[in-house]
Amino acid sequence: TVEVAADLAHSLDSTGWMCADFHIHSWFSADSNDPPVEKVKSAITEGLDIPVSSEHEWIIDFQPIIQQLGLEKWAFGMPSEELTTFTWGHFGVVPLFPKPDELNNGAVEWVGRKPPEMFADVQARPENPVLIVNHPSNSGFTGYFTQAAFNLKAAAGQKKEIWSTEFDAIEVFNDSDLESNREKSVAQWFALLNAGHTLWAVGSSDTHHIRSSLPGTPRTCLYFGHDDPTKLTANTVRDVLAQGTATVSGGLFMTVVGPGGAKPGSKVNGKPATADFTVTVSRASWVDATSLEVIVNGTDPQLFRPSEESGP
C-alpha cells in the first residue's frame, strides 16, 4: 500500500446544486452482491452527493452508513424501494423508510393488485413519496410502458386495465445516454408532456455491481441553493424532485435559467410567445462540449454550435 497525499481539484462550478442517484442496489437485492458500505464508499468517491438505496422488495437507509464512515459533510444518504413486480414493471418509491416490524421492512405490496390501486397506496404513504417509473421501455415484465403497450400517438397505454398516469417521474435514462433512448423513453416522456401530463425526467445508474457499473452515471442534479449535505433531509430532496428543479448529467453539468430566474420545473408565462434562456454547460478538462441540441414539444430538434465569443 502506498499513500499519496493529493488535493483533488473541483473541475466545475456546481454551486447551489447537488446530485442524486435514485437507483442503487446492494446485497439486500437478490441480483447484487455488493456490500452496502462499499456501495456507499463508491458513490461518494464518484462525487455523488445523494446516494439513494433502491433494493428490490426491501428497504435500507444509506444515511447511517455515511454517519458511521464519518462522511456526513460529503454526502447525504436516503432510503427508498424499487417496487419490483413480476408482471407489469418496476418503480422507485422515494423516500420510503425501513419499518422493521413490517413484512420486507415495509415494502409496498403488489401481488394480486393492478397499478391504479398500487399507485394510490404509494401516494397514501406517510412519507408522501415520489413515484418513479424505472426503465419504462425495458423488455419483459420490468418495463411498465412495455407491459401497458404504450402508444406514442395516444400518449397512453393500450392495456387499460393496468394503465395509469398517477406517477410523478420517469427514469428516462437508466445507465444510458440520449442517443440510446431517443426513440424509446425520451419519445415516450415527450409524448406524455405534450398530452398535458406534468412528469419529470430522472437519470440513474441502476448499479448492481460496482466493478462493472458505478453509482452516479448518470445522475439527477437538483437545485437546493446550497452545497451542504448536512442541511438535507429526505423530505427536502423529495420536494425538490417533485417540483422538477433538476437536470440529468451523464458527465456534463448543465444549468438553464429563464425569464425572472425561472429554473427547470418552472412555468414561464406572458407574451410574446418567445423567451430568452441562458444555458450554461460545464465540463471537466477531458470532456468535450461542442454543440447544444434544443428539442421543442418533443419534435423539431435544432442543433446549435456556440461561437468563440460565447465562451467555454
C-alpha positions in Angstrom: 0.0 0.0 0.0 1.4 3.4 -1.0 -0.2 6.5 0.5 -0.3 9.5 -1.8 -1.2 12.9 -0.5 -3.0 14.8 -3.3 -5.6 17.5 -3.4 -8.4 16.9 -5.9 -9.4 20.0 -7.8 -13.2 20.7 -8.3 -13.3 20.8 -12.1 -16.6 22.8 -12.5 -18.9 25.1 -10.6 -22.0 23.4 -9.2 -22.8 26.0 -6.6 -26.4 25.5 -5.3 -26.8 22.1 -6.9 -26.3 18.6 -5.5 -26.7 15.3 -7.5 -28.5 12.1 -6.6 -28.7 8.6 -7.9 -32.1 7.2 -7.1 -31.4 3.6 -8.2 -28.6 1.9 -6.3 -28.6 -1.8 -5.3 -26.5 -3.7 -2.8 -26.6 -7.3 -1.5 -30.0 -6.7 0.0 -31.2 -7.2 -3.6 -31.2 -10.8 -4.8 -29.3 -9.8 -8.0 -26.5 -7.9 -6.4 -23.6 -9.0 -4.2 -22.1 -5.6 -3.3 -21.8 -4.8 0.5 -23.8 -1.6 1.3 -20.7 0.1 2.8 -18.7 -0.5 -0.3 -21.6 0.8 -2.5 -21.7 4.0 -0.4 -17.9 4.5 -0.5 -18.0 4.0 -4.3 -20.8 6.6 -4.6 -19.0 9.2 -2.6 -15.7 8.5 -4.4 -17.6 9.3 -7.7 -18.6 12.7 -6.3 -22.2 11.7 -5.7 -23.9 14.0 -3.1 -27.1 11.9 -2.6 -26.8 8.1 -2.9 -30.2 6.5 -2.5 -30.7 2.9 -1.6 -33.1 1.2 -4.0 -33.4 -2.5 -3.1 -35.8 -5.0 -4.7 -38.7 -5.5 -2.3 -36.6 -4.4 0.7 -35.7 -1.1 2.4 -32.5 0.1 3.9 -31.2 3.5 4.6 -27.7 4.7 3.4 -27.5 7.6 5.9 -26.5 5.5 9.0 -23.6 4.1 6.9 -22.5 7.6 5.9 -22.6 8.6 9.5 -20.6 5.5 10.6 -18.0 6.4 8.0 -17.8 10.0 9.3 -18.6 11.4 5.8 -21.7 13.5 6.5 -20.0 16.6 5.1 -19.6 14.8 1.8 -22.9 13.1 1.2 -26.5 12.5 2.4 -27.9 9.0 2.1 -31.6 8.1 1.7 -33.8 5.1 1.8 -36.2 4.1 -1.0 -37.6 0.9 -2.6 -37.6 -0.5 -6.0 -41.1 -1.8 -6.1 -40.4 -5.0 -8.1 -43.4 -6.5 -9.7 -43.1 -9.7 -11.8 -45.9 -8.7 -14.1 -46.1 -5.0 -15.0 -43.0 -3.1 -14.2 -40.5 -1.8 -11.6 -40.9 1.5 -9.8 -38.9 3.8 -7.5 -40.6 4.9 -4.3 -38.6 7.9 -2.9 -38.4 8.1 0.0 -39.6 5.1 1.9 -38.2 4.4 5.4 -37.4 1.0 6.8 -40.1 -0.5 9.1 -38.5 -3.5 10.8 -41.8 -4.6 12.3 -43.4 -5.0 8.9 -43.1 -7.5 6.1 -40.0 -6.9 4.0 -39.0 -3.9 6.1 -42.2 -2.1 5.0 -42.0 -2.8 1.2 -45.2 -1.9 -0.8 -47.4 -5.0 -1.5 -48.1 -5.5 -5.2 -49.1 -9.2 -5.6 -52.7 -9.5 -6.9 -53.1 -5.8 -7.4 -53.2 -3.6 -10.5 -51.2 -0.4 -11.0 -54.0 2.1 -10.2 -54.6 0.5 -6.8 -50.9 0.2 -6.1 -50.1 3.8 -7.2 -52.8 5.0 -4.8 -51.3 3.0 -2.0 -47.9 4.6 -2.6 -49.3 8.1 -2.6 -51.1 7.4 0.6 -47.9 6.5 2.4 -46.9 8.9 5.3 -43.6 9.7 3.5 -45.6 11.2 0.6 -43.1 9.6 -1.8 -42.3 10.5 -5.4 -43.2 7.5 -7.6 -40.7 6.9 -10.4 -41.3 4.6 -13.4 -38.0 2.8 -13.6 -36.6 1.7 -17.0 -40.1 2.2 -18.6 -39.3 0.7 -22.0 -37.4 -2.4 -20.9 -38.4 -5.6 -22.5 -40.4 -8.2 -20.4 -42.0 -7.6 -17.1 -39.5 -5.0 -15.9 -40.8 -2.2 -18.2 -44.2 -0.7 -17.3 -44.7 1.1 -20.6 -43.8 -2.1 -22.5 -46.3 -4.1 -20.4 -49.0 -1.5 -20.8 -48.4 -1.4 -24.6 -47.7 2.4 -24.6 -48.7 4.1 -27.8 -46.8 7.3 -28.7 -49.6 8.9 -30.7 -52.2 8.3 -28.0 -49.7 9.0 -25.2 -51.2 6.2 -23.2 -51.0 2.5 -22.5 -53.3 0.5 -24.6 -53.9 -2.1 -21.9 -56.4 0.0 -20.0 -56.7 -2.4 -17.0 -53.1 -1.7 -16.0 -52.6 1.8 -17.4 -52.5 4.9 -15.1 -50.6 8.2 -15.2 -50.7 8.6 -11.4 -46.9 8.6 -11.2 -44.6 11.6 -10.8 -41.4 10.9 -12.7 -39.9 8.7 -15.4 -36.4 7.2 -15.3 -35.7 8.3 -18.9 -32.0 7.5 -18.5 -31.1 4.2 -16.9 -27.4 3.5 -17.1 -27.6 5.0 -20.6 -27.5 8.2 -22.7 -29.7 10.3 -25.0 -29.0 8.5 -28.2 -29.8 5.1 -26.9 -33.2 6.4 -25.5 -34.2 8.9 -28.2 -36.8 6.6 -29.9 -37.9 5.0 -26.6 -38.1 6.6 -23.2 -37.3 10.1 -24.4 -40.0 9.9 -27.1 -42.5 8.5 -24.5 -41.7 11.2 -22.0 -42.3 14.0 -24.5 -45.5 12.3 -25.7 -46.8 12.4 -22.1 -45.7 16.0 -21.7 -47.5 17.0 -24.9 -50.6 15.3 -23.6 -50.7 17.6 -20.6 -49.1 15.3 -18.0 -46.5 17.1 -15.8 -43.9 14.4 -15.3 -40.2 14.8 -14.6 -37.3 13.0 -16.0 -34.5 11.4 -13.9 -31.3 9.7 -14.7 -29.9 6.9 -12.5 -27.3 4.2 -12.7 -29.3 1.1 -11.6 -25.9 -0.2 -10.4 -25.9 -3.8 -9.2 -22.1 -4.4 -9.3 -19.6 -1.7 -8.7 -16.9 -3.5 -10.7 -19.0 -3.0 -13.9 -21.5 -0.2 -13.2 -20.5 2.7 -10.9 -23.1 4.7 -8.9 -23.9 8.2 -10.3 -23.7 7.5 -14.0 -26.0 9.1 -15.0 -27.2 11.2 -12.1 -30.0 13.7 -11.4 -28.8 17.1 -10.2 -31.2 19.1 -8.0 -31.2 22.7 -7.1 -31.2 23.4 -3.3 -29.5 26.8 -3.2 -26.6 25.5 -1.1 -24.0 22.8 -1.3 -24.2 21.4 2.3 -25.3 17.7 2.6 -25.7 18.2 6.4 -28.7 20.5 5.7 -30.5 17.9 3.7 -33.4 15.8 4.8 -35.3 13.1 2.9 -38.3 15.5 2.7 -36.3 18.3 1.1 -34.8 16.0 -1.5 -38.3 14.6 -2.2 -39.8 18.1 -2.5 -37.2 19.4 -5.0 -37.5 16.2 -7.0 -41.3 16.6 -7.0 -41.0 20.2 -8.3 -38.8 19.1 -11.2 -36.0 21.5 -10.3 -33.4 19.2 -11.8 -31.3 18.3 -14.8 -29.8 14.9 -15.7 -26.0 14.6 -16.1 -24.0 11.9 -17.8 -20.8 13.8 -17.4 -21.6 17.4 -18.4 -23.2 19.7 -15.9 -26.0 21.9 -17.3 -28.0 24.8 -15.8 -30.8 26.6 -17.5 -32.3 29.9 -16.4 -35.3 31.6 -18.0 -37.1 34.9 -17.5 -37.3 36.1 -14.0 -34.8 33.5 -12.9 -37.0 30.5 -13.8 -35.3 27.2 -13.4 -36.2 23.7 -14.7 -39.7 22.7 -13.4 -41.0 26.3 -13.6 -43.6 27.7 -15.9 -42.8 30.8 -18.0 -45.9 32.8 -18.9 -46.6 36.0 -20.8 -46.4 37.5 -24.3 -44.9 37.4 -26.8 -44.6 33.6 -27.2 -40.8 33.8 -27.1 -38.4 33.9 -24.2 -34.7 34.1 -23.6 -32.9 31.2 -21.7 -29.4 31.2 -20.5 -27.9 27.7 -20.8 -24.6 27.0 -19.1 -22.7 23.8 -19.7 -19.7 23.0 -17.6 -17.3 20.2 -18.2 -14.1 18.7 -16.9 -10.9 19.3 -18.9 -11.0 15.8 -20.5 -14.7 16.1 -21.8 -15.8 17.9 -24.9 -18.9 20.0 -25.2 -19.2 21.3 -28.7 -22.9 21.6 -29.5 -26.3 22.1 -27.9 -29.5 20.3 -29.1 -32.8 22.0 -28.4 -36.0 20.0 -28.7 -39.3 21.9 -28.8 -42.5 20.0 -27.9 -40.8 16.7 -28.5 -40.1 17.4 -32.1 -38.0 19.6 -34.4 -34.6 19.2 -32.8 -32.3 22.1 -33.5 -28.5 21.9 -33.2 -26.5 24.9 -32.1 -22.8 25.3 -32.1 -21.5 28.1 -29.8 -19.3 30.7 -31.3 -15.9 31.6 -29.9 -17.4 34.6 -28.2 -19.9 32.5 -26.2 -17.1 31.1 -24.0 -16.3 27.6 -23.0 
